[in-house]
Amino acid sequence: MKPVTASLKKTVSFTSLATLLVLTGISFVLGYLPASQLIMMLALVVTLIKGHVIVDYFMGLRHCQPLWRIVMNGYLVLIGSLIAIAYFIS
């Protein structure tokens, strides 16, 4: 494994933060659109992507054992699926 330089850490941090800001803006815009199943699914997918970015980069699980990433990303998928099921049932 290559050593990570401070410059690379700053670049990754800035990129992940910029990604989160863009995805938050998309979520905001989707929230103001008329409600439909497509809009709801798009908002849910954007939220799951944001969760994945947080798990990998801000929680630092990108460099951990794969089990921890699987557990945390599985949690995101589980909760997202339960929200989608609840939405479609109601």
C-alpha positions as a printed Julia matrix, in Angstrom:
90×3 Matrix{Float64}:
   0.0    0.0    0.0
   1.38   3.4   -0.96
   1.82   6.07   1.69
  -0.82   8.79   1.57
   0.54  12.31   1.28
  -0.99  15.35   2.94
  -1.75  16.85  -0.46
  -3.7   13.76  -1.51
  -5.64  13.78   1.77
  -6.63  17.41   1.17
  -7.69  16.64  -2.39
  -9.8   13.66  -1.32
 -11.35  15.65   1.53
 -12.2   18.56  -0.76
 -13.6   16.26  -3.45
 -15.77  14.34  -0.99
 -16.99  17.57   0.6
 -17.79  19.05  -2.81
 -19.64  15.84  -3.71
 -21.71  16.08  -0.53
 -22.54  19.73  -1.22
 -23.65  18.97  -4.78
 -25.75  16.01  -3.63
 -27.3   18.14  -0.89
 -28.24  20.74  -3.5
 -29.82  18.03  -5.64
 -31.77  16.78  -2.61
 -32.94  20.32  -1.92
 -34.19  20.79  -5.49
 -35.9   17.38  -5.46
 -37.7   18.37  -2.27
 -39.37  21.29  -4.02
 -40.56  19.3   -7.04
 -44.1   17.89  -7.1
 -44.19  14.58  -5.24
 -44.1   11.42  -7.33
 -42.62   7.95  -7.04
 -39.77   8.91  -9.37
 -38.86  11.99  -7.32
 -39.0    9.95  -4.11
 -36.75   7.24  -5.53
 -34.27   9.83  -6.85
 -34.16  11.54  -3.46
 -33.63   8.2   -1.74
 -30.82   7.21  -4.12
 -29.11  10.59  -3.63
 -29.37  10.13   0.14
 -27.88   6.63  -0.06
 -24.99   7.94  -2.16
 -24.38  10.67   0.41
 -24.37   8.04   3.16
 -21.83   5.98   1.22
 -19.54   9.0    0.82
 -19.8    9.72   4.55
 -19.06   6.09   5.47
 -16.07   5.79   3.15
 -14.39   9.17   3.52
 -15.52  10.98   6.66
 -15.79   7.91   8.89
 -12.56   6.62   7.35
 -13.83   3.12   6.65
 -12.29   3.16   3.2
  -9.05   1.85   4.72
 -10.62  -0.58   7.22
 -11.35  -4.24   6.9
 -14.03  -4.98   4.28
 -16.38  -6.34   6.95
 -16.92  -2.88   8.47
 -17.67  -1.34   5.09
 -20.11  -4.14   4.29
 -21.86  -3.69   7.64
 -22.21   0.08   7.32
 -23.21   0.07   3.66
 -25.59  -2.82   4.34
 -27.17  -0.71   7.07
 -27.68   2.13   4.58
 -29.26  -0.2    2.03
 -31.48  -1.8    4.7
 -32.79   1.53   5.99
 -33.24   2.87   2.45
 -35.15  -0.26   1.47
 -37.4   -0.02   4.52
 -38.16   3.62   3.75
 -38.97   2.75   0.12
 -41.24  -0.13   1.2
 -43.03   2.11   3.7
 -43.53   4.75   1.02
 -44.97   2.33  -1.5
 -47.26   0.65   1.04
 -48.79   3.94   2.16
